[in-house]
Amino acid sequence: MNRNDIDGASDTDDPGPPEVTCQSKDRLFVVRGKERRCGESAVIDDGAAILSREESATAREDAAHLREEAATSREREISATATIQAASDEHMMMLQQANERLVITTIEAQQLAEKLQETQIQLESAKSVAEKANLAKSEFLSSMSHELRSPLNAILGFGQLLEADTTTPPTPPQKESIGQILKAGWYLLDLINEILDLALIESGKLSLSQEPMSLADVMLDCHTMIEPQAQKRGIRITFPRFESSCFVYADRTRLKQVLLNLLSNAIKYNRIGGTVAVDCTVMPQERLRVSVTDTGAGLTPDKLEQLFQSFNRLGQENSAEEGTGIGLVVSKRLIELMGGAIGVESTVGSGSVFWVELNMTAEPHHTVDAAALAAHAPPPVENGMRLRTLLYVENNPANLMLVEQLIARRAEMRMLSASNAKLGISLARAHQPEIILMDINLPGISGVEALKLLREDPSTKHIPVIALSANAMPLDIKKGLESGFFRCLTKPIKINEFMDTLDVALKYSEAASTAKQG
């Protein structure tokens, strides 16, 4: 039976499964196994193809994603590059602008330096001119003082002789005329002194002898000196009472000058029967304020602004009250040189309060070293020993007391004292002391001027004069020695140095006296 028969039979009749032999069964099994394997292989191939297509698609997607990322990265790089380039361009522009500004600033700085140099040259030239003018002014004032004082001395001297003449007393009209001459002469002398003080202050040549000083002692001196003027005008003046010691650091002579100026003004510009009250108040920062209160007319605000101007008398030029218009100016400068301050408070119709403030200080203890005193114990006085005299010219009572105690340790010496140079010169001529001890800063005539007068007098030029002052700067000591002082000692006194200097001065004085007699 062939295949067609089988196929035909299949078409016409289905007789059931064909009869298969063992051999045909084996062949059929083999064929079907091959078919199964082919089918499985085809399925595997299809799956592999599908998987391959999926991997290809994924790879294409990854590649597309990578291309997108690469494009994005390139865009970012391009953008960053553009940003950096823009920043670089901007930075370069800023650098160029800064460089341009630096060049401009450098040019301006050079121009400013040139202007400053020119200004410095002008200032130095102006300073030199001012110094020369100031020196010329000082020399002129010094010369003027000498030229005016000489005739003024004759005017005041002979005027006082005429006023005190008892042999032929002046008639009342003559006495009144003499009084006017003396009044004008004393006023002129005050004016000369104040102008000279102001010139010295402005030239920086005024020297101060500042030391701890008792304010009570200064107040007592001022009270004694100003009381007659107050009584003459019917003004009641009161001073504070010091229950405890009160010391300030100042120049005694100059402080007294300032206080007397304030007190004199308070009396002159007061009302009839008015009062002047002096008070002392402790202020913060270790300061002491001295106030002078009057019951005068008071000052308006515009006059207060002009108060410390030179030669400005605030409208009092045509009044009966005499004045120079520079007393307050000098007082202000003096107080400031002493490290203090000055001020005023005034109410129109009630009066004014002028005050000065100074630095307080501890009370000086004029104690001496016991060993030093023992070394200079007074030797026993030999019979017939000549007593030597020391003249001390000093206006500070505490300093006088200390030196007096020191001289008391020397049995062969005695001490004379004078509170001013004029009296000291008179005592030197009268008593011919072996040694003169001289303070530099004295009221009226200074110690240096007194030394010149002593050297010009044949009777006193041989006496050694020792300077004793609070001016302890090397330049001050050098100036003192150049002025002709035998030695220059400084305060506070060093006992051994002081005693040794006296011994040397005594030997010099004996040699000078011997030479003078020979």
Protein Blocks (a to p, Z undefined) as FASTA:
>chain_A
ZZklmmmmmmmocgbjcdddfklmmmmmmmmmmmmmmmmmmmmmmmmmmmmmmmmmmmmm
mmmmmmmmmmmmmmmmmmmmmmmmmmmmmmmmmmmmmmmmmmmmmmmmmmmmmmmmmmmm
mmmmmmmmmmmmmmmmmmmmmmmmmmmmmmmmmmmmmmmmmmmpmklgcdfklmmmmmmm
mmmmmmmmmmmmmmmmmmmmmnopaccddddddfklmmmmmmmmmmmmmmmnopacdddd
dfbdcdddddfklmmmmmmmmmmmmmmmmcehiacdddddddehhiacdddddfbebpaf
klmmmmmgghiaghplmmmbdcehlmmmmmmmmmmmnopacdddddehjaccdddddddd
ddddddddfklmmmmgccdddehiacdddddddfbfklmmmmmmmmmmpmkbccdddfbf
klmmmmmmmnopabdcddfbdghiafklmmmmmmmpmklmmpccddddfblbfklmmmmm
mnopabdcdddddfklmmmmmmmmmmmmmmmmmmmmZZ
